[in-house]
Amino acid sequence: MQPRNMSMSGVVDLAAVKAANEAKAKAEQARAEAARDGGAAVVPPSSLVIDVDEAGFERDVLQRSAEVPVVIDFWAEWCEPCKQLSPVLERLAIEYSGRFVLAKIDVDANQMLMQQFGIQGIPAVFAVVAGQALPLFQGAAPETQIRQTLDQLIQVGEERFGLTGIAVDTEAGAEQGETEAPAAPVGPYDALLEAAAQALDADDFSGAAQAYRNVLSDDPGNTEAKLGLGQAELLGRVHSLDPQQVRKDAAEAPDDVEAQLAAADLDLYGGHVEDAFSRLIETVRRTTGDDRNAARVRLLELFEIVGDNPLVTAARQSLARVLF
């Protein structure tokens, strides 16, 4: 599935950011000062992934974007697609070793920034380069396409603004890796859960789903396996869909249950949780028999993916009103 807005062509200015030429001048000044001082400052790998709030946005994003592209991950604790995407972005930030910095913004705690960037659904990924905002993509995306987008972003930073990244203390990262090695699996199902997670990373959605089912066959109440199974099945359903065609079919055939199910999957995949729930509740209202049950069951599956969230509570109440 092709994620939306996966392009470097649409560089847009934020109303609140500094002019690009000013940011570029600052970048050149900073490099000149670093050269006079004997070289660029070296930063630890831990500084490549940062949490940013409204108070620190100008310092941590705008000012920093004068020396290195800053990728912004808009996320929320309740957003399950965010939990798939964020670890990939964090790992790539370390791997790219100073060619970009990842800024994580919790939209629930930073509504003003969400509005400023015009965020309609999460996860949403932007970049700021020399004070300019670039929309990258919305929703989870395959790692190969994320890498392509990051490579394009870095190229834009270098060619248009002369940003060559920041120096990273790789020895400090190696030492940290030695002292903070992950603990070996200790739970009875950890090996299966790890295998499922690796299958998801490799886009082997059927393999991941089967691994989660294997856990649930022995432990039906395993929360992690339930959530993982829902995510794997959702990703398996949407990965080969054509979003434009799905949206077109759903709009033209509101009584076509399969079309509405596919559109609801895309809604949730793209972070539009309320849209997904509303679409399926309306489908339940409009249909009867097997069609109604199919829409109801899919809605319950999406509830499981989103988890404990006020949107789920409200949607359950709406569903009850439609059913009873």
C-alpha positions in Angstrom: 0.0 0.0 0.0 1.4 3.4 -0.9 1.3 5.8 2.1 -0.2 9.2 1.4 1.9 12.3 0.8 5.2 10.3 0.6 6.9 13.0 -1.4 9.6 15.7 -1.1 8.1 17.9 -3.8 5.7 19.9 -1.6 7.9 22.1 0.6 5.6 24.4 2.4 6.2 27.3 4.9 4.7 27.3 8.3 3.3 30.7 9.3 5.2 30.6 12.5 8.6 29.6 11.3 11.6 31.7 10.4 12.4 32.4 6.8 14.5 29.7 5.1 17.2 32.1 4.1 17.7 33.2 7.7 17.9 29.6 8.9 20.3 28.8 6.2 22.5 31.7 7.2 22.5 30.5 10.7 23.5 27.1 9.6 26.4 28.5 7.7 27.4 30.7 10.6 27.3 27.7 13.0 29.5 25.6 10.7 32.0 28.5 10.4 32.1 28.9 14.2 32.6 25.2 14.7 35.4 25.2 12.2 37.1 28.0 14.1 36.7 26.1 17.3 38.4 23.1 15.9 35.5 21.1 14.5 31.8 20.4 14.9 30.5 19.4 18.3 30.0 15.7 18.8 26.7 14.6 20.3 25.7 11.2 21.9 23.4 8.9 20.1 20.7 9.5 22.8 20.3 13.1 21.5 19.1 11.9 18.1 15.6 11.0 19.4 14.0 13.7 21.6 10.6 14.4 23.1 9.4 17.9 22.1 6.6 20.0 23.6 5.2 23.4 22.7 7.6 25.3 25.0 10.7 23.8 23.5 9.6 23.6 19.9 11.5 26.7 18.7 14.7 25.6 20.4 14.5 21.8 19.8 13.0 21.9 16.3 13.3 25.2 14.5 16.7 26.2 15.7 18.1 22.7 15.4 16.7 22.5 11.8 19.3 25.1 10.9 22.0 22.4 11.2 20.2 19.1 10.6 16.9 18.0 9.2 14.4 17.3 12.0 11.8 14.6 11.4 8.7 15.0 13.6 6.6 12.0 14.7 3.2 13.1 15.8 1.8 10.3 18.0 -0.4 9.5 20.9 -0.4 6.8 23.6 -3.8 5.4 22.4 -2.8 5.2 18.7 -1.9 1.6 17.8 -0.5 2.4 14.3 1.8 4.9 16.1 3.2 2.0 18.2 4.1 0.3 15.0 5.7 3.3 13.3 7.5 5.0 16.2 10.0 2.3 17.0 11.0 2.1 13.3 11.7 5.8 13.2 13.6 5.7 16.4 15.8 2.8 15.2 16.5 4.6 11.9 17.4 7.8 13.6 20.2 6.0 15.4 21.2 4.1 12.2 21.4 7.3 10.1 23.8 8.6 12.8 23.2 12.3 12.7 21.9 12.8 9.2 18.5 13.6 10.8 17.1 14.1 14.3 13.8 12.6 15.4 11.4 14.8 17.4 8.5 13.0 19.0 5.4 15.1 19.7 2.5 13.8 21.8 -0.6 15.4 20.2 -2.7 15.0 23.3 -0.3 17.1 25.3 0.5 19.6 22.4 -2.8 20.5 20.7 -1.5 23.8 19.5 1.3 22.2 17.5 -1.1 19.7 16.1 -3.3 22.5 14.9 -0.4 24.5 13.5 0.7 21.6 11.3 -2.9 20.9 10.3 -2.8 17.3 11.6 -6.0 15.5 10.8 -5.0 12.0 11.8 -2.0 10.2 13.4 0.6 8.9 13.1 1.6 11.9 10.9 5.3 12.5 10.0 6.6 15.9 9.0 10.1 17.3 8.6 11.5 20.8 9.3 14.5 21.7 7.2 16.1 25.2 7.7 12.9 26.5 9.2 10.6 25.0 6.5 8.1 22.3 7.1 7.8 19.4 4.7 4.8 17.0 5.0 6.2 13.4 4.6 3.5 10.9 5.1 0.5 10.0 7.3 -0.2 6.6 8.7 2.1 3.6 9.1 4.4 2.8 6.2 6.7 0.0 5.1 10.3 0.5 6.2 11.6 0.5 2.7 9.5 3.5 1.8 10.4 5.2 5.0 14.0 4.8 4.1 13.4 6.2 0.6 11.7 9.2 2.1 14.5 9.9 4.6 17.1 9.6 1.8 15.1 12.2 -0.2 14.8 14.4 2.8 18.5 14.3 3.5 19.2 15.1 -0.1 16.9 18.1 0.1 18.7 19.3 3.2 22.1 19.0 1.6 21.3 20.4 -1.9 18.9 23.3 -1.0 20.2 24.3 2.4 23.7 22.9 2.8 22.8 20.8 5.8 25.3 17.9 6.2 24.1 16.6 9.6 25.7 16.5 13.0 28.6 14.5 14.3 27.7 11.6 16.6 29.9 9.9 19.2 29.7 6.4 17.9 32.0 5.1 20.6 29.6 6.3 23.3 26.8 4.5 21.4 28.8 1.3 21.3 29.6 1.5 25.0 25.9 2.2 25.8 24.9 -0.8 23.7 27.3 -3.0 25.7 26.0 -1.9 29.0 22.3 -1.8 28.1 21.9 -5.0 26.1 18.3 -6.2 26.1 17.5 -9.0 28.5 16.8 -12.4 27.1 13.2 -13.5 26.9 12.0 -15.0 30.1 8.2 -15.4 29.8 6.7 -18.7 28.5 5.5 -17.0 25.3 8.2 -14.4 24.8 9.9 -16.4 22.0 6.7 -16.7 20.1 5.8 -13.0 20.6 9.3 -12.0 19.5 8.9 -14.1 16.4 5.6 -12.5 15.7 7.1 -9.0 16.0 10.0 -9.9 13.7 7.4 -11.2 11.2 5.6 -7.9 11.3 8.8 -6.0 10.8 9.4 -8.1 7.7 5.8 -7.5 6.4 5.0 -11.2 6.9 1.5 -10.5 8.2 0.2 -14.0 7.9 3.2 -15.4 9.7 2.8 -12.9 12.5 -0.9 -13.6 12.8 -0.2 -17.3 13.1 2.4 -16.8 15.8 0.0 -14.7 17.8 -2.7 -17.4 17.3 -0.3 -20.0 18.7 0.1 -18.0 21.9 -3.7 -17.5 22.2 -4.3 -21.2 21.7 -2.6 -21.9 25.0 -3.3 -18.6 26.7 -6.6 -17.1 25.4 -6.3 -14.1 27.7 -2.9 -13.0 26.6 -3.3 -9.2 26.1 -0.2 -8.7 24.0 -1.1 -11.6 21.6 -4.7 -10.3 21.3 -3.5 -6.8 20.3 -0.8 -8.2 18.0 -3.2 -10.4 16.2 -5.6 -7.6 15.6 -2.7 -5.4 14.2 -1.3 -8.2 12.0 -4.7 -9.0 10.6 -5.4 -5.3 9.9 -2.0 -4.8 8.2 -2.6 -8.0 6.2 -5.9 -6.6 4.9 -4.7 -3.1 4.0 -1.2 -3.7 2.6 -2.4 -4.5 -0.9 -5.3 -2.1 -1.1 -5.5 0.9 -3.5 -6.6 3.7 -1.2 -8.2 5.8 -3.9 -10.2 2.9 -5.3 -11.3 1.8 -1.9 -12.5 5.4 -1.0 -14.3 5.7 -4.4 -16.1 2.3 -3.9 -17.2 3.2 -0.4 -18.5 6.6 -1.5 -20.4 5.2 -4.4 -21.9 2.1 -2.7 -22.8 3.0 1.0 -24.7 -0.3 1.2 -21.8 -2.4 0.1 -20.6 -3.9 3.3 -17.2 -5.2 1.9 -16.5 -1.7 0.6 -17.3 -0.1 4.0 -15.2 -2.7 5.8 -12.2 -2.0 3.6 -12.6 1.8 4.0 -12.9 1.5 7.8 -9.6 -0.5 7.8 -7.9 2.2 5.9 -9.4 4.8 8.2 -7.9 3.1 11.3 -4.6 2.4 9.5 -4.3 6.1 8.7 -5.0 7.1 12.3 -8.6 8.3 11.6 -10.1 6.3 14.5 -13.4 8.2 14.8 -14.0 7.9 11.1 -13.4 4.2 11.2 -15.8 3.7 14.1 -18.5 6.0 12.6 -18.4 4.3 9.2 -19.0 0.9 10.7 -21.6 2.0 13.2 -23.5 3.6 10.3 -23.1 0.4 8.3 -24.5 -1.6 11.2 -27.5 0.8 11.2 -28.1 0.5 7.5 -27.9 -3.3 7.2 -29.4 -6.5 8.5 -28.6 -10.2 8.9 -25.1 -11.4 7.9 -24.1 -8.0 6.6 -24.9 -6.3 9.9 -23.1 -9.0 11.8 -20.0 -8.7 9.6 -19.9 -4.9 10.2 -20.4 -5.4 14.0 -17.7 -8.0 14.2 -15.2 -5.9 12.3 -16.0 -2.9 14.6 -15.3 -5.1 17.7 -12.0 -6.1 16.2 -11.0 -2.5 15.7 -12.0 -1.7 19.3 -9.5 -4.4 20.4 -6.8 -2.8 18.3 -7.3 0.7 19.7 -7.7 -0.6 23.2 -8.6 1.4 26.3 -9.5 4.8 24.8 -12.4 7.3 25.3 -13.1 7.0 21.5 -13.8 3.3 22.0 -16.1 3.9 25.0 -18.1 6.5 23.0 -18.3 4.2 20.0 -19.5 1.2 22.1 -22.3 3.4 23.4 -23.2 4.4 19.9 -23.2 0.8 18.7 -25.4 -0.2 21.6 -28.0 2.5 20.6 -28.0 1.2 17.0 -28.4 -2.4 18.0 -30.9 -2.0 20.8 
